[in-house]
Amino acid sequence: MTDSETETISVAEISDGPGGEGTEEPGTTVDLPVVDILTGRGFVTGKSGSGKSNTASVIIENLLSANFPVLIVDTDGEYYGLKQEFELLHAGADDECDIQVSPEHAERLATLALEQNVPIILDVSGYLDDAASDELVTEVAKHLFAKEKKLKKPFLMLIEECHEYIPEKGGMDEAGKMLIKIGKRGRKHGLGVVGISQRPADVKKDFITQCDWLVWHRLTWRNDTKVVGRILGSEYADAIEDMGNGEGFLVTDWSESIRRVQFHKKETFDAGATPGLDDFERPDLKSVDGDLVSDLKEISDEKARQESRIADLRQEIDKKDARIRQLERELEEARNLSRMADQFAQAMFQKAEAPYRGGDGRNLNRPADKQAALGEYDGSADGDVADAAADAAADAGSGDDGAADADAPPRQLEAPSGPPWPTHGLLSERDEAAADGTGGPSGAGAASEAAPSAGDESWLADAEMGDFQPAELHPAPGAESRRDVVDRMTAIIDALGDAHHGMLAHYRERGVSDPLAAHVAAGETGDQHLAYGRNRSLRRAGFIRHAGRGKYEYALPDLVSDEYADLLGDDELRETVAAIEASFVEEEADGE
């Protein structure tokens, strides 16, 4: 047997009083075997002020004096006083610590403790987040256990307020499970553990009953003395209530008796003493080797760099998310244009039923209520309009107000440069000929050429780029009945979204307004890009026109009038406009 295996530390003296069964005389020195303390499982308990922390410090002071390494999990920040006499690494979250640490430092801390024999105070009292401190304790314990499987070096881990990690009631977190694992399997690897608690009733009994050595200081709570009675006996439960400060029952596997002892008073600064009226003076503390701290600081610096990088990446992600949301809004606008183009195709096919196409002018897909609103439109006025077709073709212009978007905010995704349908009034030579009766190529065949086949979708892509052939969607004035005009314009309005309908209703009510006000009035957001984009669709359809200084005015009546080359009387014009307006005014009323 080597000297280290028989080495002991002196921690107390036999005390005179009831309860003890020892054969030694009072005042006899009590020694503890170092190896059993370092590698075993211990438990020290007692109510606040009974001396349990003093007992733990006395044991630690003796181990440090003999150059045996320890790691203290300090939950109350009261063990830094050991640095008055010993060089310990004080690691934690406070500025008073030698180094601020996190779970990333756990492996390095275990390496310092086991391989470089550096005693460590792991001060978790400064962590505001319990989860962070628990994770730190868990990771340190894991690395100590893993390294000890190879090193098998006697080493003691002391846990203050152990009931917080291994409670009798409730579940244990990862830290508690790891400490229980050390208690059960650590001894054969050389890793010992001692728990400190003022409430033995709150500590998991499986841990207490498996301990190799225990110290019971003064306890007065009934639940706690009952624990003493179950483990030591009723006579000890009665005697423990009257013990003095520093007195305790010492129970060890290497002794056959329960001894009542008086522990020595610690020699280092008592940072856990109850504050008095005297001024508090922090003692001079020994500092650790700067190289040890610098190694840990490198880990801290690397963590700071990683956190900074993560913050930068999160900022970039936020920017990209904002960009994605903007593009999604613009994509929705593009989809609206696509739906409008599809409606235009339907309107074009419906015109094949118009009188000049050989049909009877009916739109059988139109809802019954709107058919009723158009009941008096029998197409009798078409002849009057047809008489002025050639004059209307000669006088028609592009009608596109180039300044209409002068006040619109810049957009990152620009709308197509041309209107998604032709501005009314622009006629091809073929349609001019059809309008004035001279005919076009192939006569009736020209009519069929004007409308694309159902399977031909090439014109739809052109529509999204604003490349419609004007004559294909706008026949010469008078070529359509008033019902056809209403159907065609209603189809365009139906192709627009609810927001467009609300904006158009606002312009109708106000006469003159600005896009943002119209957008908000439609129940939409104050997003300028969306407001001006939707306003652009209304303007290009001819339903509104630029009025100057960022304002736009309602232009549907003028648009209808232009379709008939001003041949409608006032009453007829109002009736036609009202029939078209029913497609969005009624919807607005329903929404209210």
N, C-alpha and C positions, 0 to 999 in steps of 0.2 A: 504494500500500500504506500503510495507516494505521499509526500508532505502536503501537497495541495489537496489530496483527498481527505486528510485528517485536519486541515486548517479550520479554525473556528474564529468567530467574532464575538466579542463581549457586548451585550446589549442591555442587560438588566441585572437586578438582584432579587433574591427571594424576599417576599413581603410577608409580614405577619398579619394574619387576619383569617376570618372564617372562609372556608371553601377550599383551601389548598390541601393537597394530599402529599406534597413533596416531603422527602425525608431530610432535605437540607435545612440548615438553620437559617433564620432570617438574616439577610445581609450577604448571603452566599452569592457569588457571581454566577450569572446565567450565561452560558456560551451557546452559540448556534453554529452547527457545521456549515461551512461555506457552500460546499457542493450541493447539499440538500436544499439550501435556500435558493441557490442560483438555478437549479434544474427542477425543483419541485413545484407544487401548487400550494399557495398560501392565501389566507384570508385574514384581514385585520378589520375589526368593527368596533363601534362605540359611538355614542351620541356626540353631538357637537360640543367641543371643549373637553372631552374625556381623555384626549391624548393620542388618538389613533394616528393622526398625521405626524405627530412627534415620533411615534414608534416607527413609522415607515421611514422617516428621515434618519433616525438613528441607525437603522439597518443599512440604508443607502450610504450614509457617511462611512460606516465601517467597511463596506464593500469597496467604495472608492479609495479609501485609504490603503487598501490592499491591492489596488490597481485592477479590480474586477469591473468589467463594463456592465452598464445597465442602461435601460431606456425607460423613461418615466412619461406616462400619458397624464399630463397635468390639466385637469378640467377647470381649476379655479385660479391658476396663475400664482401659486404659492410656493413653488419649489425653486424659483430662481435664486433664493437665498443660499443655496448650495454653492453658487458661483463665488461666494465670499472666500471659500477655501479651496475649491476644486475647479479645474478647467472643464466645464461642460459646454456643449453646443446647445444654446437656447434657440430652438426653432419654433416658429408659430406664425401668427398673423399680425401681432402688434409691432409698432416701431421699436419698442424696448427689446425685442428679440434680436439675436445676432443675425438672423436671416428670416425673411418671410418665405414660407414654403406652401406647397400645394401637393396634390396627389402625384404630380409629375416628378416630385423630388423623392418619392418614397423609396425607390430602389437605391438611390445614392445614399440616403440616410441609413438604410440597412447595411450597406457596404461599409460606411464609416464606422458604425457601431460594432460590427462583427469582425471585419477584416483589418480595421485600423485602430480598434480598441478605444473609440471615442465615445464617452458617456453623453447621452443626449436627453434633454428635456423637450418633449414634444408638447408644447403649450397650445392646447386647443381652446383656451378660454376666450380668445379674441375673435373667433370666427362667428359672424352674425348668422350664418346659415348652418344649421345643425347637419344638414346633408353633406356640406363640404367638409366639415370636421370629421364626420363619420367615415366618409370616403378616404380621407387621409389616414385615419387610424387603421382602417381595413387594409389599405394598400401596404402600409408599413408592416403590419402584422403578417401579411401574406409573404412579403419578401424576406422577413426575418425567418419565418418557418421554412421557406424554400431553401434559403442559404444554409440554415442549420442542418438540413438533411445531409449536406455534404461536409460542412465544417465540424459539426458535433462539438461545438465549443460551449462550455457552461456560460449561460447568459440569462439575465433576469429582466423581465418586462413587468413594470409596475403600473396598474390601472387604477387611478382615482375615480371615485363615484362609479364603481363597476356596475351598480344596479341600473345605470342608464344604458349599459350595453347588453347585460345579461339579466333582464328582469324576470321575476318569478311569474308575473302575469303578463299576458300579451305576447305578441310575436317578437322575435329577434330579427334585427336587420343583419346585413352582411358582416358588420363589425363584430356583433355578438356571436354569430356563428363561427367566425374565425377564432375568437378568443376561446370559445368552448373547444374547438378543435385543438388549439394549443394546449389547453388544460388536459385533454385526454391523451394526446399523442406527442406533445412537445418534450416530455421528460426523456424519452429514449433518444431524442436528437440533441439534448443538452439545453433546450429552451424552456425556461421556467416562467411562471406567471404568478403574480400576487395581486389580489383584488382588495380595494379599500372601499368601505361603505359605512355610513352611519345608520343604515336601516337594513339589518340582516333579513327581516321579513320580506323585503322587496327584492332580494337577490335569489336567483334561481337555486333551489336547494340541491339540484344535482351537482352544481359547482362546489357548494359548501361541503357537502358530505364526501367529496372525493379529494379534498385538500389534505396535504401531508402535514401541514402545520397551521395553527389558527391562534389568533390573539383576540380575546373578548374583553373590551373595556366597558366602562359603565354604560348601562342601558336601563331605561325607565319605562318606555312604552310597553304596554301589555303584550302586543303582538310580537315585539322583539324579544321580551323575556321568555315568552312561550317557546320561541325557537331555541333559546339557550336551554330551557328545561327539556326539550325533546332530544337535544344533542348531548348535553353535558349532565343533566339531571336536575331535579327540582331544587336541591340545596344550593346549586350554583345560580339558578335563576333568582333565588331570594337574595343571595349575597351580592350579586352583580349590581344591584340597584344602589348599594352604599359604597361602592369603590371610589377611591380618591383619584385625582387627576394623574394620569400616567400609570395607574394600576391596571392589571388585567390578568385574566386566566390564560396561561400559555399551554396549548395542547399540541404535542408533536408525536409523529409516528415513532421516533427514536427514543421516546421516554414513556415509561409505563404509567406515569402519574400526571395529574393535572396540577400545575404549579401556579400559585398566586405570586405574581412578580411586580416589581416596580421598575419600569423602564427608565433608562438614563435620559437626561435632557439633551436635546440636540445641541451641537456646538456652533452650527452656522446660523445665519440670520433667519429669524422666524417670520417669513413673509405672510404666513397664514394666521398670525395672532390677531385677536380682536383689537381694532384701533382704540387708542386711549386719547387723553387730552394732550399728551406731550406731542411735540412736533415730530413728524415722521422724517427720518433721515435714511435714505437709501445707502447701504454700505458700498464700499468699493468692491467691484466684482472683477474676477479674473476673466480675461478675454481668451478666446481660443485662437489657434493658429490661423492667420489670415488666408493661407492657402486652402484650408477647409471651406471657409466661407466663399472664397472666389470660385471654387468648383460648383458650389450650389448656386451662386449668382449667375453662372453661365447658363444653368438650367432655367433660372428665372428670366434671364434675358431672351433666351430662345422662346420661352412661353409668351413673353410680351410681344416678340416679333410675330409669332403665330397668331396671337389675338388681334394684332394690328392688321395682319393680312386678312384674317377672317372678317374684320370690320370693313376693310376695303372691298372684299368680295361681296359682302352683304349690300354695301352701298351700290355696287355695280348691278347686283341682282334687282335691287329696288328700281334703279333707272330702267333696266330692261323690262321689268314688269310694267312700269308706267308706259314705256314705248309700245309694249304688246297691247295694253288696253287702248292706246290711241289707235293703233293699227286695226284692232278689232272694231272700233267705232267706224273707221274709214271703210273697212271691209263690209260692214253692214250697209253703209251708204252705197257701195258698189253693188251689193246684192239688190238693193232697192232699184238701182238703175236697170239691173238685169230683169227684174220683175216687170219694170215699166216697159222694157223692150218687148217682153213676151206679150204684154197687153196690147202694145202697138200692132204686133203681128195679128192678134185676134181681131183688132179693129179693122185692119186691112182686109182680112178675110170676110168680115161682116160687110164691108163695102161692096164685095162682089154680089151681094143681094140687092144693092141700091139700084134705082131705075136705070141709071146710065150703064150699069153692068148687066142689065137684063133681069134683075130681081124686082121684087115688089116693095123694097124699102123697109121690110120688117126685120126686127132683131128678136128672135124667139128666145134668146137667152136672157133678155132683160127682165128683171123682177116685175111682178104684176103691178105693184104700187107705182113704179116709174112708167110702166106702160100707160096706166090710167092718167098720169100727169101729162102724157104726151098724146092723149086721145084725139085732140082736135087737130093734130098735125097730120094731115092726110096727103101732104105733098102737093097740094093744089097750087102753092106759090112757087113751085120749082120752075115753072115756065118763065115767070117774071125774072127769076134770078138767072136763068140760063140766057136770057136775052142780053144780059150785061156781062157775060163771061169774058168775052174778048177784051172789053174795056178794063175789066178788073185785072186781067193778065198783063195788060200793057202798063197799068199804073202800079202794080205790086212791087215792093222793094224787099230787101232782106229783113227789115224790121228788127234787127238785133242791135240793141243799144250797147255799143262798145264800152261805155262808161259804167255799165250796170254793176260791175264788181269793183269799182274803184275804192270802195270803203271796206271791202271784205278783208279780214285778217289773213296773213300768210298761212298757207297750209303746206305741210311736208309732203302730203300725197295730193297732187293736183288733179282736179277733175278733168275729163276730156275737154280738149280745146273747142270742139264743135258741139252743138246741141244734140241731145240723143234722139231727136226727131227733127225734121226740117221746119224751119221757120215758115209759117203760113204765108202764101202769096208767091213763093218761088215755083215756077212751073217749067217743066221740060218742054222742048219743042213738040214732042209727041202729044203731051196733054193739052198744050195750047191748041194743037190741031183738033184734038178730040173735043175741046170745049167750044170752038167756033164752028164745028160741024164739018171741017175739011177732011177729017179723018186722019189716020196715021198709018204707019206701015202695017199692012195686012188687015186693016180695018178692025174687025172684032178681035182679031188675034192680038192687037195691041193691048186690049183690055186684059187678056190673060197674061201677057208678059208683065203687066204692071204688078201683079201679085205673085210672090214667090210660091213655089210649091211647098207642101207641108214638110217634105223631107229636106228641103234646102234651108240650112241654118246659117249659111255664110253671111246672109244679110244681118243676122243678129249680132255677130261680132262687129260688123260695121256700125250697127246701131249704137253699141256701147262706145264707139269712137266718134260718134256724131257724123257718120258718113251716109245717112239715108239719102236716096235719090228723092228730091223734093216731090216730084209728081206722083210717086208711088203711094204716098200717104195723104196727100192733099190734092184732091181733084180740083178742077177749075170751079170757081164760084158758080153755083146754080146746078152743078152736076149731082149734088146730093140733096135729099129732102131735108127739111128742118129736123126731122126725127133722126136722120143719119148723122147730122152735125151734133145733135145732143148725144147720141150714142157714142160717137167717136170721142168727143171731149170728155164724156163721163168715163169712158174706158181709160183715158189718160189719167183722170183724177183717181179712179179706182186703183190704178197701178201704183199710185203714191202711197206712202205709209200714213199712219194716224197722225204723226207729227206734222207732216205736210198739210193734211186736212185741217188740223187745228190752226196752223199758221195762215192758211188761205182764208179760213173763217175770220181770223183776227183782222186781216187786211180788208176783208169785205165789210167788217163792222166799223173799222177806223178810217178806211179810205187810204190814209197815208200813215206809215209806221216804219220802224227799223227792224232788221232781221232778228236781233237779240230779243227785243220786246215781243215780237211775234212768236218766237221759239218758247219763251217763258210762258206766254199766254196760252200756248198749246199744251202746257203741263210738262214741258221738258226742262232740262237743266240750263244753266247759264253758260254752257260751253260755246264759245264763239265759233270754233271750227265747225261744230255740228250745225249751229244756227245758220251760218253763211252758206254751208254746203247745201242744206235743205232749201234755203232761200234761192240758191242758184238754179235748183231744179224747177222751182215755180216760175222763175223769170224766164228760163229757156223754153218753158212750155207756153209762155206768153200770157200766163194768168196774172202776173204783176209786171211792172216795169220800173226802171230807175227814175226817181223823182228828184235826184240831186241831194248833196250833202248827206250821203249815207241813208237816205230815205227811199222807200219804194211805195208805189201806189197800186191799188186794185185795178186790174185791166181786163177782167173777163168780159164785161159788156162790150168794150171796144174790140176785143178779139172776135166775139160773135158777130158784131157789126161788120168787121172786116171780112169774115167768112161769106157774108152776103153782099159784099161790096156796097154797104150802106143802103140796100134796097128794102130793108125791113122798116115798118112803121114803128113808132115808139111802143105801142102796146104789144106788137108782135115781138119786138126785141126783148122787152121785159119778160114776156112769157117764156121765150127761148132760154134766156139767162137763168130764170127761176128754175126751169126744168133741169138745167145743168147743175145749178147750185144745190139742188136737192141731194146730190151725191155726197156733199160734205157738210151742208148745213144741218140736215137731218141727223147725221152721225154726231155732230157736235151737240145737238139737243139731247140725243139719247145719252150721251156721256154726262150731261149735266144732271 
